[in-house]
Amino acid sequence: MKRLFLSTLICLVTFALVGSVQYEAGYELVSKKRTTPAVLYFYKNDLIRLLDSRVFLFDRLDYGKASARASDLYPIEKGDKIRLLESLRNGEIFKVQLLTNNKKGKYYYFIETKSLKHFSLVQTEISINK
């Protein structure tokens, strides 16, 4: 019984370690699902306020509006490509560039790192200019 439990535990830990992807600047990702809960934020402060309200459980009356306006969000659609530009706040947030269907005319957006699991990695060459 102990061996079965130990082998199951080892398999679960190995799966958890292998399943996590480390995202870096320069990666290109594409959304292949028709509907996804991932959204791009126009303003970094809207996303930071949302993350802080989740962590610290501020009262909405004391902290202010914890969610962004609907007009300040870009919902990801099927086929949208993004490029990761910069990691912010110790990897919690990424500054991204929307490569396809730039409707609003803004060049940079912000996305929560947890939302990147809804994207697939596109094979690209990463070049680092110094």
BALOBA-1460 file (C-alpha; in Angstrom, 3 decimals):
// residues 130
<rec num="1" residu="m" x="0.000" y="0.000" z="0.000"/>
<rec num="2" residu="k" x="2.859" y="2.361" z="0.830"/>
<rec num="3" residu="r" x="4.553" y="1.641" z="-2.496"/>
<rec num="4" residu="l" x="1.366" y="2.404" z="-4.417"/>
<rec num="5" residu="f" x="0.917" y="5.678" z="-2.543"/>
<rec num="6" residu="l" x="4.583" y="6.634" z="-3.010"/>
<rec num="7" residu="s" x="4.587" y="5.846" z="-6.732"/>
<rec num="8" residu="t" x="1.372" y="7.813" z="-7.237"/>
<rec num="9" residu="l" x="2.822" y="10.761" z="-5.348"/>
<rec num="10" residu="i" x="6.016" y="10.699" z="-7.423"/>
<rec num="11" residu="c" x="4.006" y="10.603" z="-10.653"/>
<rec num="12" residu="l" x="1.882" y="13.569" z="-9.583"/>
<rec num="13" residu="v" x="4.904" y="15.654" z="-8.571"/>
<rec num="14" residu="t" x="6.696" y="14.824" z="-11.816"/>
<rec num="15" residu="f" x="3.612" y="15.741" z="-13.855"/>
<rec num="16" residu="a" x="3.263" y="19.041" z="-11.989"/>
<rec num="17" residu="l" x="6.901" y="19.952" z="-12.613"/>
<rec num="18" residu="v" x="6.870" y="18.950" z="-16.280"/>
<rec num="19" residu="g" x="3.493" y="20.583" z="-16.979"/>
<rec num="20" residu="s" x="4.599" y="24.072" z="-15.959"/>
<rec num="21" residu="v" x="6.017" y="26.278" z="-18.693"/>
<rec num="22" residu="q" x="8.417" y="29.130" z="-18.008"/>
<rec num="23" residu="y" x="7.429" y="32.020" z="-20.249"/>
<rec num="24" residu="e" x="10.113" y="34.454" z="-21.368"/>
<rec num="25" residu="a" x="10.208" y="37.679" z="-23.328"/>
<rec num="26" residu="g" x="10.161" y="37.095" z="-27.070"/>
<rec num="27" residu="y" x="7.827" y="34.089" z="-27.069"/>
<rec num="28" residu="e" x="4.898" y="34.227" z="-29.475"/>
<rec num="29" residu="l" x="1.624" y="32.627" z="-28.430"/>
<rec num="30" residu="v" x="-1.585" y="32.000" z="-30.341"/>
<rec num="31" residu="s" x="-5.119" y="31.385" z="-29.106"/>
<rec num="32" residu="k" x="-6.586" y="28.282" z="-30.722"/>
<rec num="33" residu="k" x="-9.857" y="28.184" z="-28.806"/>
<rec num="34" residu="r" x="-12.931" y="30.056" z="-29.930"/>
<rec num="35" residu="t" x="-13.746" y="31.247" z="-26.417"/>
<rec num="36" residu="t" x="-11.201" y="31.813" z="-23.701"/>
<rec num="37" residu="p" x="-11.367" y="33.605" z="-20.359"/>
<rec num="38" residu="a" x="-8.085" y="35.432" z="-21.092"/>
<rec num="39" residu="v" x="-8.278" y="39.183" z="-21.643"/>
<rec num="40" residu="l" x="-5.750" y="41.879" z="-22.409"/>
<rec num="41" residu="y" x="-5.748" y="44.980" z="-20.221"/>
<rec num="42" residu="f" x="-5.051" y="48.397" z="-21.721"/>
<rec num="43" residu="y" x="-3.748" y="49.772" z="-18.421"/>
<rec num="44" residu="k" x="-1.262" y="48.054" z="-16.154"/>
<rec num="45" residu="n" x="-2.819" y="49.631" z="-13.056"/>
<rec num="46" residu="d" x="-6.181" y="47.952" z="-13.757"/>
<rec num="47" residu="l" x="-4.542" y="44.537" z="-13.735"/>
<rec num="48" residu="i" x="-2.429" y="45.333" z="-10.665"/>
<rec num="49" residu="r" x="-5.501" y="46.515" z="-8.777"/>
<rec num="50" residu="l" x="-7.333" y="43.300" z="-9.695"/>
<rec num="51" residu="l" x="-4.411" y="41.117" z="-8.557"/>
<rec num="52" residu="d" x="-4.058" y="43.056" z="-5.297"/>
<rec num="53" residu="s" x="-7.756" y="42.732" z="-4.544"/>
<rec num="54" residu="r" x="-7.455" y="38.938" z="-4.939"/>
<rec num="55" residu="v" x="-4.445" y="38.715" z="-2.637"/>
<rec num="56" residu="f" x="-5.355" y="41.166" z="0.092"/>
<rec num="57" residu="l" x="-9.154" y="40.847" z="-0.046"/>
<rec num="58" residu="f" x="-9.711" y="44.588" z="0.220"/>
<rec num="59" residu="d" x="-13.187" y="45.847" z="0.754"/>
<rec num="60" residu="r" x="-14.326" y="47.381" z="-2.539"/>
<rec num="61" residu="l" x="-15.482" y="50.518" z="-0.762"/>
<rec num="62" residu="d" x="-12.087" y="51.065" z="0.860"/>
<rec num="63" residu="y" x="-9.882" y="50.126" z="-2.056"/>
<rec num="64" residu="g" x="-11.894" y="51.528" z="-4.909"/>
<rec num="65" residu="k" x="-12.939" y="49.864" z="-8.104"/>
<rec num="66" residu="a" x="-11.042" y="46.587" z="-8.366"/>
<rec num="67" residu="s" x="-12.121" y="45.714" z="-11.877"/>
<rec num="68" residu="a" x="-11.471" y="47.492" z="-15.145"/>
<rec num="69" residu="r" x="-14.134" y="48.990" z="-17.367"/>
<rec num="70" residu="a" x="-15.288" y="46.773" z="-20.192"/>
<rec num="71" residu="s" x="-14.056" y="49.334" z="-22.725"/>
<rec num="72" residu="d" x="-10.524" y="48.995" z="-21.275"/>
<rec num="73" residu="l" x="-10.346" y="45.242" z="-21.941"/>
<rec num="74" residu="y" x="-9.632" y="43.301" z="-25.112"/>
<rec num="75" residu="p" x="-11.158" y="39.791" z="-25.017"/>
<rec num="76" residu="i" x="-8.950" y="37.246" z="-26.767"/>
<rec num="77" residu="e" x="-10.476" y="35.673" z="-29.862"/>
<rec num="78" residu="k" x="-9.540" y="32.553" z="-31.798"/>
<rec num="79" residu="g" x="-6.415" y="33.115" z="-33.870"/>
<rec num="80" residu="d" x="-5.138" y="36.137" z="-31.930"/>
<rec num="81" residu="k" x="-1.346" y="36.151" z="-31.650"/>
<rec num="82" residu="i" x="0.574" y="37.886" z="-28.899"/>
<rec num="83" residu="r" x="4.291" y="38.428" z="-28.324"/>
<rec num="84" residu="l" x="5.625" y="38.572" z="-24.771"/>
<rec num="85" residu="l" x="7.721" y="41.718" z="-24.394"/>
<rec num="86" residu="e" x="8.550" y="42.113" z="-20.726"/>
<rec num="87" residu="s" x="7.914" y="40.383" z="-17.417"/>
<rec num="88" residu="l" x="6.636" y="42.641" z="-14.635"/>
<rec num="89" residu="r" x="6.047" y="42.225" z="-10.891"/>
<rec num="90" residu="n" x="8.217" y="39.109" z="-10.504"/>
<rec num="91" residu="g" x="6.506" y="37.282" z="-13.359"/>
<rec num="92" residu="e" x="2.876" y="37.916" z="-12.342"/>
<rec num="93" residu="i" x="2.214" y="40.185" z="-15.322"/>
<rec num="94" residu="f" x="3.511" y="40.288" z="-18.890"/>
<rec num="95" residu="k" x="3.625" y="43.274" z="-21.180"/>
<rec num="96" residu="v" x="2.493" y="41.952" z="-24.565"/>
<rec num="97" residu="q" x="2.086" y="43.083" z="-28.138"/>
<rec num="98" residu="l" x="-1.025" y="42.046" z="-30.050"/>
<rec num="99" residu="l" x="0.187" y="40.840" z="-33.449"/>
<rec num="100" residu="t" x="-3.156" y="40.221" z="-35.138"/>
<rec num="101" residu="n" x="-6.354" y="42.207" z="-35.417"/>
<rec num="102" residu="n" x="-5.256" y="45.356" z="-33.612"/>
<rec num="103" residu="k" x="-8.715" y="46.965" z="-33.417"/>
<rec num="104" residu="k" x="-8.125" y="49.588" z="-30.764"/>
<rec num="105" residu="g" x="-4.847" y="50.930" z="-32.182"/>
<rec num="106" residu="k" x="-2.863" y="50.459" z="-28.963"/>
<rec num="107" residu="y" x="0.528" y="48.834" z="-29.257"/>
<rec num="108" residu="y" x="1.099" y="47.432" z="-25.747"/>
<rec num="109" residu="y" x="-1.241" y="45.476" z="-23.505"/>
<rec num="110" residu="f" x="-0.910" y="43.649" z="-20.200"/>
<rec num="111" residu="i" x="-1.944" y="40.111" z="-19.291"/>
<rec num="112" residu="e" x="-1.858" y="37.986" z="-16.157"/>
<rec num="113" residu="t" x="0.666" y="35.134" z="-16.397"/>
<rec num="114" residu="k" x="-1.949" y="32.591" z="-15.273"/>
<rec num="115" residu="s" x="-4.009" y="33.449" z="-18.369"/>
<rec num="116" residu="l" x="-1.186" y="32.363" z="-20.687"/>
<rec num="117" residu="k" x="-2.170" y="28.720" z="-20.173"/>
<rec num="118" residu="h" x="-5.005" y="29.321" z="-22.656"/>
<rec num="119" residu="f" x="-2.491" y="29.950" z="-25.453"/>
<rec num="120" residu="s" x="-0.272" y="27.669" z="-27.516"/>
<rec num="121" residu="l" x="3.384" y="28.447" z="-28.106"/>
<rec num="122" residu="v" x="4.338" y="29.283" z="-31.690"/>
<rec num="123" residu="q" x="7.787" y="28.122" z="-32.809"/>
<rec num="124" residu="t" x="9.866" y="31.265" z="-33.445"/>
<rec num="125" residu="e" x="13.483" y="32.182" z="-33.257"/>
<rec num="126" residu="i" x="14.282" y="34.444" z="-30.335"/>
<rec num="127" residu="s" x="16.956" y="37.007" z="-31.017"/>
<rec num="128" residu="i" x="18.415" y="39.071" z="-28.219"/>
<rec num="129" residu="n" x="19.946" y="42.401" z="-29.214"/>
<rec num="130" residu="k" x="22.492" y="43.868" z="-26.852"/>
